[in-house]
Amino acid sequence: MSLPLPRWIAHRGGGSLAPENTLAGIRLAARLGYRAVEFDVMLSADGTPILIHDETLERTTDGAGRVCDTPDAVLFALDAGDGERIPRFAEAAALCRELGLLANVEIKPATGHEVATAEVVAGLTADLWRGAEVQPLLSSFSLEALAVARDRAPAIPRGVLFEAPPADWLAQLRRLQAVSLHCDADLLRDEVLAEARAHDIPVLCYTVNAPEQAKTLFARGVSALFTDRLDLFA
């Protein structure tokens, strides 16, 4: 499956220029000319898929406690930065479709909630982008979640996330019927790139905030980069 990958993907919505994983960040990325955004989706205590990265609320909101233990009524009253609130996944999906953005939806399950999170997120992804010209990309560090996504929403492309790709990364990717490899830019080995190139698999690297590093990675054959520094690469 061929992905319409732009070279740059806005990390966690608006990178460092807006509160992360918010609708304001997604809008900002689009205004700056980005054609793709990445964001994280986790379940609330009520089972609602929301945009947030950490399993706890303290770093990115004025709340406290575990996301998976917090009900919607509390979550949606929190300040996620600059007066923004935590968005529902459905809201982010609608905004990406409205703006014509490719969405890299990272399934971010709280510990022990891998299957439930993947079932909800994958199923809803298929529904929210039904008939869309630009389909999203589901990714996760959880291979268990990606296996669920493969079975629950087989038509939605998947990307496998590693910090450093293991020796059997290609076998894992094939097992999950994934179409892209995502990894830490600092941990990408040349032999992995060569193997990916031989099998026509795009490699996406996070998180690249320096122009010289970006230039080097593109020269090595990386397909796309995630960045927090939207101002440098717009």
Contacts in CASP RR format, 6 or more apart in sequence:
PFRMAT RR
TARGET T0000
AUTHOR 0000-0000-0000
METHOD contacts of the structure
MODEL  1
MSLPLPRWIAHRGGGSLAPENTLAGIRLAARLGYRAVEFDVMLSADGTPI
LIHDETLERTTDGAGRVCDTPDAVLFALDAGDGERIPRFAEAAALCRELG
LLANVEIKPATGHEVATAEVVAGLTADLWRGAEVQPLLSSFSLEALAVAR
DRAPAIPRGVLFEAPPADWLAQLRRLQAVSLHCDADLLRDEVLAEARAHD
IPVLCYTVNAPEQAKTLFARGVSALFTDRLDLFA
1 157 0 8 1.000
1 179 0 8 1.000
3 137 0 8 1.000
3 157 0 8 1.000
3 179 0 8 1.000
3 180 0 8 1.000
3 202 0 8 1.000
4 102 0 8 1.000
4 134 0 8 1.000
5 36 0 8 1.000
5 102 0 8 1.000
5 180 0 8 1.000
5 202 0 8 1.000
5 204 0 8 1.000
5 223 0 8 1.000
5 224 0 8 1.000
6 34 0 8 1.000
6 35 0 8 1.000
6 36 0 8 1.000
6 102 0 8 1.000
6 224 0 8 1.000
7 218 0 8 1.000
7 223 0 8 1.000
7 224 0 8 1.000
7 225 0 8 1.000
8 34 0 8 1.000
8 36 0 8 1.000
8 224 0 8 1.000
8 225 0 8 1.000
8 227 0 8 1.000
8 233 0 8 1.000
9 34 0 8 1.000
9 36 0 8 1.000
9 37 0 8 1.000
9 38 0 8 1.000
9 102 0 8 1.000
9 104 0 8 1.000
9 204 0 8 1.000
9 224 0 8 1.000
9 225 0 8 1.000
9 226 0 8 1.000
9 227 0 8 1.000
10 25 0 8 1.000
10 26 0 8 1.000
10 29 0 8 1.000
10 32 0 8 1.000
10 34 0 8 1.000
10 36 0 8 1.000
10 37 0 8 1.000
10 38 0 8 1.000
10 226 0 8 1.000
10 227 0 8 1.000
10 230 0 8 1.000
11 38 0 8 1.000
11 206 0 8 1.000
11 207 0 8 1.000
11 226 0 8 1.000
11 227 0 8 1.000
11 228 0 8 1.000
12 20 0 8 1.000
12 21 0 8 1.000
12 38 0 8 1.000
12 39 0 8 1.000
12 40 0 8 1.000
12 53 0 8 1.000
12 228 0 8 1.000
13 20 0 8 1.000
13 21 0 8 1.000
13 22 0 8 1.000
13 25 0 8 1.000
13 26 0 8 1.000
13 28 0 8 1.000
13 29 0 8 1.000
13 37 0 8 1.000
13 38 0 8 1.000
13 39 0 8 1.000
14 20 0 8 1.000
14 22 0 8 1.000
14 24 0 8 1.000
14 25 0 8 1.000
14 26 0 8 1.000
14 28 0 8 1.000
14 29 0 8 1.000
14 37 0 8 1.000
14 230 0 8 1.000
15 25 0 8 1.000
15 29 0 8 1.000
15 227 0 8 1.000
15 228 0 8 1.000
15 229 0 8 1.000
15 230 0 8 1.000
16 228 0 8 1.000
16 229 0 8 1.000
16 230 0 8 1.000
17 25 0 8 1.000
17 28 0 8 1.000
17 230 0 8 1.000
17 231 0 8 1.000
18 24 0 8 1.000
18 25 0 8 1.000
18 28 0 8 1.000
18 82 0 8 1.000
18 84 0 8 1.000
19 25 0 8 1.000
19 60 0 8 1.000
19 80 0 8 1.000
19 81 0 8 1.000
19 82 0 8 1.000
19 83 0 8 1.000
19 84 0 8 1.000
20 53 0 8 1.000
20 60 0 8 1.000
21 39 0 8 1.000
21 40 0 8 1.000
21 51 0 8 1.000
21 52 0 8 1.000
21 53 0 8 1.000
21 60 0 8 1.000
21 80 0 8 1.000
21 86 0 8 1.000
21 87 0 8 1.000
22 51 0 8 1.000
22 80 0 8 1.000
22 81 0 8 1.000
22 84 0 8 1.000
22 85 0 8 1.000
22 86 0 8 1.000
22 87 0 8 1.000
23 84 0 8 1.000
23 87 0 8 1.000
23 91 0 8 1.000
23 92 0 8 1.000
23 95 0 8 1.000
24 82 0 8 1.000
24 84 0 8 1.000
25 37 0 8 1.000
26 37 0 8 1.000
26 39 0 8 1.000
26 92 0 8 1.000
26 95 0 8 1.000
26 96 0 8 1.000
26 99 0 8 1.000
26 101 0 8 1.000
27 95 0 8 1.000
27 99 0 8 1.000
28 230 0 8 1.000
29 37 0 8 1.000
29 101 0 8 1.000
29 230 0 8 1.000
30 37 0 8 1.000
30 99 0 8 1.000
30 100 0 8 1.000
30 101 0 8 1.000
32 230 0 8 1.000
32 231 0 8 1.000
32 234 0 8 1.000
33 234 0 8 1.000
34 101 0 8 1.000
34 230 0 8 1.000
34 234 0 8 1.000
35 100 0 8 1.000
35 101 0 8 1.000
35 102 0 8 1.000
36 101 0 8 1.000
36 102 0 8 1.000
36 103 0 8 1.000
36 104 0 8 1.000
36 224 0 8 1.000
37 96 0 8 1.000
37 101 0 8 1.000
37 102 0 8 1.000
37 103 0 8 1.000
37 104 0 8 1.000
38 103 0 8 1.000
38 104 0 8 1.000
38 106 0 8 1.000
38 226 0 8 1.000
39 51 0 8 1.000
39 92 0 8 1.000
39 103 0 8 1.000
39 104 0 8 1.000
39 105 0 8 1.000
39 106 0 8 1.000
40 51 0 8 1.000
40 52 0 8 1.000
40 53 0 8 1.000
40 106 0 8 1.000
40 108 0 8 1.000
41 49 0 8 1.000
41 50 0 8 1.000
41 51 0 8 1.000
41 89 0 8 1.000
41 105 0 8 1.000
41 106 0 8 1.000
41 107 0 8 1.000
41 108 0 8 1.000
41 117 0 8 1.000
41 121 0 8 1.000
42 49 0 8 1.000
42 50 0 8 1.000
42 52 0 8 1.000
42 55 0 8 1.000
42 67 0 8 1.000
42 68 0 8 1.000
42 108 0 8 1.000
42 109 0 8 1.000
42 110 0 8 1.000
42 117 0 8 1.000
43 49 0 8 1.000
43 50 0 8 1.000
43 67 0 8 1.000
43 68 0 8 1.000
43 109 0 8 1.000
43 110 0 8 1.000
43 113 0 8 1.000
43 116 0 8 1.000
43 117 0 8 1.000
43 120 0 8 1.000
44 50 0 8 1.000
44 67 0 8 1.000
44 68 0 8 1.000
44 70 0 8 1.000
44 71 0 8 1.000
44 72 0 8 1.000
44 75 0 8 1.000
45 68 0 8 1.000
45 69 0 8 1.000
45 70 0 8 1.000
45 71 0 8 1.000
45 72 0 8 1.000
46 71 0 8 1.000
46 72 0 8 1.000
47 116 0 8 1.000
47 120 0 8 1.000
48 72 0 8 1.000
48 75 0 8 1.000
48 88 0 8 1.000
49 88 0 8 1.000
49 89 0 8 1.000
49 90 0 8 1.000
49 117 0 8 1.000
49 120 0 8 1.000
49 121 0 8 1.000
49 124 0 8 1.000
50 67 0 8 1.000
50 75 0 8 1.000
50 86 0 8 1.000
50 87 0 8 1.000
50 88 0 8 1.000
50 89 0 8 1.000
51 86 0 8 1.000
51 87 0 8 1.000
51 88 0 8 1.000
51 89 0 8 1.000
51 92 0 8 1.000
52 60 0 8 1.000
52 61 0 8 1.000
52 67 0 8 1.000
52 80 0 8 1.000
52 86 0 8 1.000
52 108 0 8 1.000
53 60 0 8 1.000
53 108 0 8 1.000
54 60 0 8 1.000
54 67 0 8 1.000
55 66 0 8 1.000
55 67 0 8 1.000
55 68 0 8 1.000
55 110 0 8 1.000
55 111 0 8 1.000
56 64 0 8 1.000
56 65 0 8 1.000
56 66 0 8 1.000
56 67 0 8 1.000
57 63 0 8 1.000
57 64 0 8 1.000
57 65 0 8 1.000
57 66 0 8 1.000
57 67 0 8 1.000
57 70 0 8 1.000
57 78 0 8 1.000
58 64 0 8 1.000
58 65 0 8 1.000
60 80 0 8 1.000
60 81 0 8 1.000
61 78 0 8 1.000
61 79 0 8 1.000
61 80 0 8 1.000
61 81 0 8 1.000
61 86 0 8 1.000
62 78 0 8 1.000
62 79 0 8 1.000
62 81 0 8 1.000
63 78 0 8 1.000
66 110 0 8 1.000
67 75 0 8 1.000
67 110 0 8 1.000
68 110 0 8 1.000
68 113 0 8 1.000
75 86 0 8 1.000
76 85 0 8 1.000
76 86 0 8 1.000
77 85 0 8 1.000
78 85 0 8 1.000
78 86 0 8 1.000
79 85 0 8 1.000
80 86 0 8 1.000
89 105 0 8 1.000
89 121 0 8 1.000
89 124 0 8 1.000
89 128 0 8 1.000
90 124 0 8 1.000
90 128 0 8 1.000
92 103 0 8 1.000
93 103 0 8 1.000
93 124 0 8 1.000
93 125 0 8 1.000
93 128 0 8 1.000
93 129 0 8 1.000
93 136 0 8 1.000
94 128 0 8 1.000
95 101 0 8 1.000
96 102 0 8 1.000
96 103 0 8 1.000
96 136 0 8 1.000
97 128 0 8 1.000
97 129 0 8 1.000
97 132 0 8 1.000
97 134 0 8 1.000
100 134 0 8 1.000
101 134 0 8 1.000
102 134 0 8 1.000
102 136 0 8 1.000
102 137 0 8 1.000
103 136 0 8 1.000
103 137 0 8 1.000
104 136 0 8 1.000
104 137 0 8 1.000
104 139 0 8 1.000
105 121 0 8 1.000
105 125 0 8 1.000
105 136 0 8 1.000
105 137 0 8 1.000
105 138 0 8 1.000
105 139 0 8 1.000
106 139 0 8 1.000
106 140 0 8 1.000
106 161 0 8 1.000
107 117 0 8 1.000
107 118 0 8 1.000
107 121 0 8 1.000
107 122 0 8 1.000
107 138 0 8 1.000
107 139 0 8 1.000
107 140 0 8 1.000
107 142 0 8 1.000
107 145 0 8 1.000
107 146 0 8 1.000
107 149 0 8 1.000
108 117 0 8 1.000
108 140 0 8 1.000
109 116 0 8 1.000
109 117 0 8 1.000
109 118 0 8 1.000
109 140 0 8 1.000
109 142 0 8 1.000
109 145 0 8 1.000
110 117 0 8 1.000
114 142 0 8 1.000
114 144 0 8 1.000
114 145 0 8 1.000
114 148 0 8 1.000
115 144 0 8 1.000
115 145 0 8 1.000
115 148 0 8 1.000
117 145 0 8 1.000
118 140 0 8 1.000
118 142 0 8 1.000
118 144 0 8 1.000
118 145 0 8 1.000
118 146 0 8 1.000
118 147 0 8 1.000
118 148 0 8 1.000
118 149 0 8 1.000
118 152 0 8 1.000
119 148 0 8 1.000
119 152 0 8 1.000
121 138 0 8 1.000
121 149 0 8 1.000
122 138 0 8 1.000
122 148 0 8 1.000
122 149 0 8 1.000
122 152 0 8 1.000
122 153 0 8 1.000
122 156 0 8 1.000
123 152 0 8 1.000
123 153 0 8 1.000
125 136 0 8 1.000
125 138 0 8 1.000
125 153 0 8 1.000
125 156 0 8 1.000
126 152 0 8 1.000
126 153 0 8 1.000
126 155 0 8 1.000
126 156 0 8 1.000
129 135 0 8 1.000
129 136 0 8 1.000
129 156 0 8 1.000
135 155 0 8 1.000
135 156 0 8 1.000
135 157 0 8 1.000
136 156 0 8 1.000
136 157 0 8 1.000
137 156 0 8 1.000
137 157 0 8 1.000
137 158 0 8 1.000
137 159 0 8 1.000
137 179 0 8 1.000
137 180 0 8 1.000
138 146 0 8 1.000
138 149 0 8 1.000
138 153 0 8 1.000
138 156 0 8 1.000
138 157 0 8 1.000
138 158 0 8 1.000
138 159 0 8 1.000
139 146 0 8 1.000
139 158 0 8 1.000
139 159 0 8 1.000
139 160 0 8 1.000
139 161 0 8 1.000
139 180 0 8 1.000
139 182 0 8 1.000
140 146 0 8 1.000
140 149 0 8 1.000
140 159 0 8 1.000
140 160 0 8 1.000
140 161 0 8 1.000
141 161 0 8 1.000
141 162 0 8 1.000
143 160 0 8 1.000
143 172 0 8 1.000
143 176 0 8 1.000
146 158 0 8 1.000
146 159 0 8 1.000
146 160 0 8 1.000
146 176 0 8 1.000
146 178 0 8 1.000
147 175 0 8 1.000
147 176 0 8 1.000
149 156 0 8 1.000
149 158 0 8 1.000
150 158 0 8 1.000
150 176 0 8 1.000
150 177 0 8 1.000
150 178 0 8 1.000
154 177 0 8 1.000
157 178 0 8 1.000
157 179 0 8 1.000
157 180 0 8 1.000
158 176 0 8 1.000
158 177 0 8 1.000
158 178 0 8 1.000
158 179 0 8 1.000
158 180 0 8 1.000
159 173 0 8 1.000
159 176 0 8 1.000
159 178 0 8 1.000
159 179 0 8 1.000
159 180 0 8 1.000
159 181 0 8 1.000
159 182 0 8 1.000
160 169 0 8 1.000
160 172 0 8 1.000
160 173 0 8 1.000
160 176 0 8 1.000
160 178 0 8 1.000
160 180 0 8 1.000
160 181 0 8 1.000
160 182 0 8 1.000
161 182 0 8 1.000
161 183 0 8 1.000
162 169 0 8 1.000
162 181 0 8 1.000
162 182 0 8 1.000
162 183 0 8 1.000
162 184 0 8 1.000
163 183 0 8 1.000
163 184 0 8 1.000
163 187 0 8 1.000
164 183 0 8 1.000
164 184 0 8 1.000
164 187 0 8 1.000
164 188 0 8 1.000
164 189 0 8 1.000
165 181 0 8 1.000
165 183 0 8 1.000
165 187 0 8 1.000
165 188 0 8 1.000
165 189 0 8 1.000
165 192 0 8 1.000
166 172 0 8 1.000
169 181 0 8 1.000
169 192 0 8 1.000
170 195 0 8 1.000
170 196 0 8 1.000
170 199 0 8 1.000
170 201 0 8 1.000
173 181 0 8 1.000
173 201 0 8 1.000
179 201 0 8 1.000
179 202 0 8 1.000
180 201 0 8 1.000
180 202 0 8 1.000
180 203 0 8 1.000
180 204 0 8 1.000
180 223 0 8 1.000
181 192 0 8 1.000
181 196 0 8 1.000
181 201 0 8 1.000
181 202 0 8 1.000
181 203 0 8 1.000
181 204 0 8 1.000
182 203 0 8 1.000
182 204 0 8 1.000
182 205 0 8 1.000
182 206 0 8 1.000
183 192 0 8 1.000
183 203 0 8 1.000
183 204 0 8 1.000
183 205 0 8 1.000
183 206 0 8 1.000
184 205 0 8 1.000
184 206 0 8 1.000
185 205 0 8 1.000
185 206 0 8 1.000
185 207 0 8 1.000
185 208 0 8 1.000
185 213 0 8 1.000
185 217 0 8 1.000
185 222 0 8 1.000
185 225 0 8 1.000
188 203 0 8 1.000
188 205 0 8 1.000
188 217 0 8 1.000
188 220 0 8 1.000
188 222 0 8 1.000
190 220 0 8 1.000
192 203 0 8 1.000
193 203 0 8 1.000
193 220 0 8 1.000
193 221 0 8 1.000
193 222 0 8 1.000
196 202 0 8 1.000
196 203 0 8 1.000
197 221 0 8 1.000
202 223 0 8 1.000
202 224 0 8 1.000
203 221 0 8 1.000
203 222 0 8 1.000
203 223 0 8 1.000
204 222 0 8 1.000
204 223 0 8 1.000
204 224 0 8 1.000
204 225 0 8 1.000
204 226 0 8 1.000
205 217 0 8 1.000
205 222 0 8 1.000
205 224 0 8 1.000
205 225 0 8 1.000
205 226 0 8 1.000
206 225 0 8 1.000
206 226 0 8 1.000
207 226 0 8 1.000
207 227 0 8 1.000
207 228 0 8 1.000
208 214 0 8 1.000
208 217 0 8 1.000
208 225 0 8 1.000
208 226 0 8 1.000
208 227 0 8 1.000
209 227 0 8 1.000
209 228 0 8 1.000
209 229 0 8 1.000
209 232 0 8 1.000
211 232 0 8 1.000
211 233 0 8 1.000
214 225 0 8 1.000
214 227 0 8 1.000
214 233 0 8 1.000
217 225 0 8 1.000
218 225 0 8 1.000
227 233 0 8 1.000
END
